[in-house]
Amino acid sequence: MAVVTMTEFGALPAVQLTAADGAQVTVSLFGAHLLSWKTGDGKERLFVSSRTPLDGSKAVRGGVPVIFPQFNVRGPGLRHGFARVSTWRLTDSGGDGGQSFLEFSLDQDDLAAEHAQAWPHAFALTLRFTLHGDALDFTFTVRNSGKTAFPFGVALHTYYDVGHLSATSISGLQHQRYTDHHLNTATQEHPALHFTEKHDRLYQSTPSLTLNTANATLRLDQHEFSEWVVWNPGQADAAALVDLADDEYLRFVCIEPARVDQKPLDAGAAWTGKHRICAD
């Protein structure tokens, strides 16, 4: 039987879900931010920086920040949007048939005044985390509850704990076109992507990827997102980040399902993106 408890992560109010097999997620109400995912063997699968504030003063570096309604600066509003710095509500939870879940919601009435003024649209977001065995599913739904269309972009900016970057690779991207942080376009030629320097690449979506690390293999699937974003800051950029220890870039890689360009959602319509991570 699944157990749901209210807890704290640092100073952030959070919800912890423990499945019957011992798998566990911890989600902050601040940002509906997944801060920890442990599979039934007790292994932590996500990375959270030791230097990140955990008091709601700024977005958390690590875990899974929720990006909405814009990716990075691809829009006129707050960089990466307001969803990751807003307080969500726990609106549903449960478990049966070997699955257990938490569902969080955010709408325009939940926004701080400055965010509501900057993005004056009626909307409703739901984000459901579902545990089943060694897999974690995300179901992210955006609803336009207003009378006019609005544009939006989304991403689930997942930081994976890889142990050490030098032993990490990603397969499933061979022959895929990508754009890097210099806005150069190229094709992934090698069967596996390895990390020896900064990576900031936007790949066109493929149905699935495999993340290989020194002590784990994770399969990543997505549906209705249009890109994969692969990011690691490298040594120089990591040193410039005040919420990341200088050597912590060696411990993680970000792989995120995304729709980086804002696309319109008609009044009354909804969009749902799905993402699954499965530990082998």
Backbone torsions as a table, in degrees:
resi	resn	phi	psi	omega
1	MET	NA	133.8	179.6
2	ALA	-73.4	146.8	179.7
3	VAL	-123.0	128.6	177.7
4	VAL	-112.1	125.9	179.9
5	THR	-132.9	147.6	172.2
6	MET	-86.3	137.1	-176.2
7	THR	-147.6	-167.6	173.4
8	GLU	-133.4	145.9	173.2
9	PHE	-121.9	106.1	-164.6
10	GLY	64.5	-124.0	175.9
11	ALA	-105.1	13.7	-177.0
12	LEU	-93.7	125.3	171.4
13	PRO	-60.0	133.9	-173.4
14	ALA	-144.2	166.0	177.9
15	VAL	-120.7	132.3	179.4
16	GLN	-115.5	130.8	177.2
17	LEU	-115.5	124.2	177.5
18	THR	-117.6	119.3	-179.4
19	ALA	-80.0	167.3	-177.4
20	ALA	-60.4	-29.9	-179.1
21	ASP	-87.8	3.6	178.6
22	GLY	96.7	-11.1	175.1
23	ALA	-60.3	148.7	-170.9
24	GLN	-150.8	140.4	169.8
25	VAL	-126.2	147.8	173.9
26	THR	-126.3	123.6	-174.4
27	VAL	-125.3	126.2	176.4
28	SER	-78.0	142.6	171.6
29	LEU	-66.2	-29.2	175.0
30	PHE	-71.4	105.9	178.0
31	GLY	83.2	2.7	-169.4
32	ALA	45.1	44.9	-168.6
33	HIS	-89.6	115.8	175.0
34	LEU	-72.3	114.6	-173.7
35	LEU	-102.2	-21.6	-178.5
36	SER	-153.7	136.8	170.0
37	TRP	-136.0	115.4	176.5
38	LYS	-113.7	128.7	174.3
39	THR	-75.0	173.4	-173.6
40	GLY	-60.4	-20.0	177.2
41	ASP	-83.6	2.6	177.4
42	GLY	87.7	-0.2	-178.1
43	LYS	-77.8	131.4	173.8
44	GLU	-79.0	130.1	-176.0
45	ARG	-104.1	-11.0	-176.2
46	LEU	-114.4	156.3	178.5
47	PHE	-109.0	135.3	170.4
48	VAL	-129.7	130.2	-177.5
49	SER	-63.2	141.9	176.1
50	SER	-71.5	-14.7	-175.8
51	ARG	-102.7	-3.7	-175.2
52	THR	-76.2	138.9	173.1
53	PRO	-64.2	138.9	177.4
54	LEU	-122.5	48.5	-177.0
55	ASP	-132.2	7.4	179.9
56	GLY	83.2	5.2	-178.5
57	SER	-77.4	-24.2	176.0
58	LYS	-158.6	169.4	-179.1
59	ALA	-60.4	146.2	-179.6
60	VAL	-79.5	134.2	174.1
61	ARG	-93.2	108.3	-178.2
62	GLY	129.4	179.1	-178.5
63	GLY	63.7	-134.6	180.0
64	VAL	-133.0	88.0	172.1
65	PRO	-64.6	140.5	179.7
66	VAL	-96.5	117.7	-176.1
67	ILE	-98.3	119.4	177.5
68	PHE	-170.4	140.5	2.8
69	PRO	-97.4	14.4	174.8
70	GLN	-145.4	149.7	177.2
71	PHE	-92.8	126.3	178.5
72	ASN	51.8	-123.5	179.6
73	VAL	-109.6	24.1	179.2
74	ARG	-84.4	63.0	-178.9
75	GLY	165.0	173.1	-174.6
76	PRO	-88.3	-4.8	-172.1
77	GLY	-100.6	-158.1	-179.0
78	LEU	-59.4	135.3	179.5
79	ARG	-54.7	127.0	-177.8
80	HIS	65.3	6.4	172.4
81	GLY	82.9	179.8	-174.5
82	PHE	-98.7	-13.0	-174.0
83	ALA	-60.7	-37.1	-175.3
84	ARG	-76.3	-11.0	179.2
85	VAL	-121.1	19.2	176.6
86	SER	-109.4	157.3	178.7
87	THR	-92.4	117.2	-179.9
88	TRP	-90.2	170.5	177.1
89	ARG	-115.0	139.1	169.1
90	LEU	-78.0	115.5	-173.7
91	THR	-114.6	-10.3	177.4
92	ASP	-163.3	152.9	174.5
93	SER	-161.8	158.9	178.9
94	GLY	168.1	-170.8	179.8
95	GLY	-177.3	138.5	173.0
96	ASP	-166.0	162.0	175.7
97	GLY	57.7	32.0	179.1
98	GLY	83.6	4.1	177.9
99	GLN	-120.8	147.7	174.7
100	SER	-142.1	149.6	-171.3
101	PHE	-147.2	159.1	167.7
102	LEU	-126.5	139.9	177.6
103	GLU	-128.8	132.5	-178.0
104	PHE	-120.1	150.9	-176.4
105	SER	-135.0	151.2	176.7
106	LEU	-147.2	134.2	172.3
107	ASP	-138.5	-176.9	-172.6
108	GLN	-62.1	-27.0	-179.9
109	ASP	-72.8	-15.4	-179.9
110	ASP	-87.7	-9.9	-171.2
111	LEU	-78.8	147.1	168.3
112	ALA	-63.6	154.3	-172.7
113	ALA	-56.1	-41.3	-176.3
114	GLU	-67.2	-32.4	178.7
115	HIS	-75.5	-38.8	178.8
116	ALA	-65.0	-36.3	179.0
117	GLN	-72.1	-36.9	-177.7
118	ALA	-76.2	-25.2	-178.3
119	TRP	-135.2	77.0	-170.2
120	PRO	-85.2	63.3	179.8
121	HIS	-122.1	147.9	174.5
122	ALA	-84.9	125.7	-175.2
123	PHE	-151.2	166.6	172.8
124	ALA	-146.2	126.4	176.4
125	LEU	-110.1	140.4	167.8
126	THR	-130.8	139.6	177.6
127	LEU	-132.3	117.8	-178.6
128	ARG	-112.2	130.9	173.8
129	PHE	-107.2	124.2	-178.2
130	THR	-123.3	125.1	175.4
131	LEU	-97.3	132.5	169.7
132	HIS	-151.9	111.0	-175.5
133	GLY	60.8	-132.4	179.7
134	ASP	-93.8	22.8	179.0
135	ALA	-117.2	149.7	174.8
136	LEU	-128.4	125.4	178.1
137	ASP	-107.6	141.2	171.6
138	PHE	-115.0	133.2	171.8
139	THR	-126.3	112.7	-172.7
140	PHE	-115.7	116.2	-177.6
141	THR	-117.5	131.8	176.2
142	VAL	-114.1	124.0	177.8
143	ARG	-117.3	136.5	173.0
144	ASN	-95.3	103.5	-178.3
145	SER	-97.3	12.1	178.3
146	GLY	-97.4	-165.0	-175.8
147	LYS	-109.6	-0.9	177.3
148	THR	-133.7	156.0	179.1
149	ALA	-68.2	151.5	170.7
150	PHE	-135.5	152.4	178.0
151	PRO	-91.7	147.0	177.0
152	PHE	-153.1	153.3	169.5
153	GLY	-124.7	157.4	-177.4
154	VAL	-145.4	157.3	171.6
155	ALA	-163.6	155.0	172.0
156	LEU	-116.2	99.1	-164.0
157	HIS	-85.8	73.6	-166.2
158	THR	-81.3	125.6	175.4
159	TYR	-98.7	113.9	179.2
160	TYR	-95.2	134.7	173.1
161	ASP	-78.8	111.7	-175.0
162	VAL	-106.5	1.4	-179.1
163	GLY	80.1	-67.1	175.1
164	HIS	-149.9	132.5	-173.3
165	LEU	-61.4	-33.4	-176.0
166	SER	-65.7	-21.2	-179.7
167	ALA	-101.2	17.7	-173.0
168	THR	-110.2	139.7	174.1
169	SER	-147.9	159.4	177.6
170	ILE	-126.0	125.6	175.5
171	SER	-113.0	156.9	-177.7
172	GLY	111.1	0.8	-177.5
173	LEU	-110.7	-0.4	-178.8
174	GLN	-58.7	135.7	179.6
175	HIS	75.1	6.6	178.4
176	GLN	-90.8	139.9	176.2
177	ARG	-76.6	145.6	176.0
178	TYR	-143.2	160.6	172.5
179	THR	-118.3	131.7	-179.0
180	ASP	-99.3	-175.8	-174.5
181	HIS	-70.4	-12.5	173.6
182	HIS	-91.7	4.6	-177.7
183	LEU	67.6	19.8	171.7
184	ASN	-79.8	144.3	175.1
185	THR	-111.3	143.8	-178.5
186	ALA	-157.7	179.3	178.0
187	THR	-118.9	134.8	176.6
188	GLN	-69.4	110.8	-175.2
189	GLU	-89.4	-37.7	-174.0
190	HIS	-80.5	150.3	178.7
191	PRO	-61.0	-30.9	-178.2
192	ALA	-129.3	143.2	176.0
193	LEU	-93.6	124.1	177.8
194	HIS	-112.5	163.6	-173.1
195	PHE	-119.2	112.2	175.9
196	THR	-124.9	-6.6	-179.3
197	GLU	-158.0	-175.0	178.0
198	LYS	-56.3	137.2	173.4
199	HIS	-127.6	128.9	173.0
200	ASP	-147.2	88.5	-172.1
201	ARG	-126.2	141.9	177.7
202	LEU	-112.6	109.4	-179.7
203	TYR	-101.4	143.4	170.1
204	GLN	-63.8	147.1	-171.3
205	SER	-63.0	139.3	165.3
206	THR	-120.5	156.4	-176.7
207	PRO	-61.0	-32.4	-176.1
208	SER	-154.0	156.1	175.0
209	LEU	-132.7	163.7	172.2
210	THR	-126.6	125.2	176.5
211	LEU	-100.1	118.2	179.7
212	ASN	-108.5	128.0	177.0
213	THR	-127.3	179.1	-177.1
214	ALA	-62.6	-28.6	-174.7
215	ASN	-130.5	14.1	-178.7
216	ALA	-160.9	155.3	170.3
217	THR	-127.5	126.1	-179.8
218	LEU	-120.7	133.5	174.2
219	ARG	-100.4	131.6	-177.7
220	LEU	-117.4	125.4	177.6
221	ASP	-122.8	150.2	176.1
222	GLN	-144.7	155.6	-179.6
223	HIS	-143.0	126.8	177.7
224	GLU	80.5	-8.3	166.8
225	PHE	-80.4	158.6	-174.2
226	SER	-111.4	-10.0	-179.5
227	GLU	-142.7	159.9	161.3
228	TRP	-109.1	133.1	171.8
229	VAL	-108.2	127.6	179.3
230	VAL	-117.4	124.7	-172.9
231	TRP	-144.5	135.7	163.7
232	ASN	-146.5	133.5	-171.6
233	PRO	-71.9	-18.7	-173.6
234	GLY	73.0	173.1	-171.8
235	GLN	-63.6	-48.3	-173.9
236	ALA	-66.7	-48.0	-179.3
237	ASP	-67.4	-35.0	178.1
238	ALA	-61.9	-38.8	-179.4
239	ALA	-64.6	-24.6	-179.1
240	ALA	-87.2	-7.4	-178.9
241	LEU	-92.3	116.8	-175.5
242	VAL	-71.8	-21.2	-178.2
243	ASP	-100.5	23.6	176.9
244	LEU	-141.9	127.0	175.8
245	ALA	-64.2	149.3	-171.1
246	ASP	-56.0	-35.8	-176.5
247	ASP	-97.5	2.4	-175.9
248	GLU	-73.1	-17.3	177.5
249	TYR	-62.0	-20.0	179.0
250	LEU	-76.3	-7.9	-173.2
251	ARG	-104.3	-7.5	-174.5
252	PHE	-142.1	162.2	165.2
253	VAL	-140.4	142.2	176.9
254	CYS	-100.4	128.0	173.1
255	ILE	-130.9	116.4	-173.0
256	GLU	-129.1	132.5	168.0
257	PRO	-73.1	136.6	-171.7
258	ALA	-150.8	158.1	160.0
259	ARG	-123.7	94.5	-167.5
260	VAL	-75.1	-28.6	179.4
261	ASP	-93.6	137.6	178.6
262	GLN	-69.0	127.8	178.7
263	LYS	-124.2	148.7	-173.9
264	PRO	-73.6	144.9	172.3
265	LEU	-121.1	119.6	-175.4
266	ASP	-67.3	156.5	175.9
267	ALA	-56.1	131.7	178.7
268	GLY	82.1	-5.3	-176.8
269	ALA	-91.6	168.0	178.7
270	ALA	-140.0	151.1	174.4
271	TRP	-126.9	138.4	177.3
272	THR	-129.7	125.8	173.9
273	GLY	-111.0	142.2	-179.0
274	LYS	-124.1	144.7	-178.8
275	HIS	-143.3	135.3	178.7
276	ARG	-128.1	137.0	172.7
277	ILE	-119.8	127.0	-178.4
278	CYS	-127.7	124.8	179.5
279	ALA	-90.0	125.0	178.1
280	ASP	-90.0	NA	NA
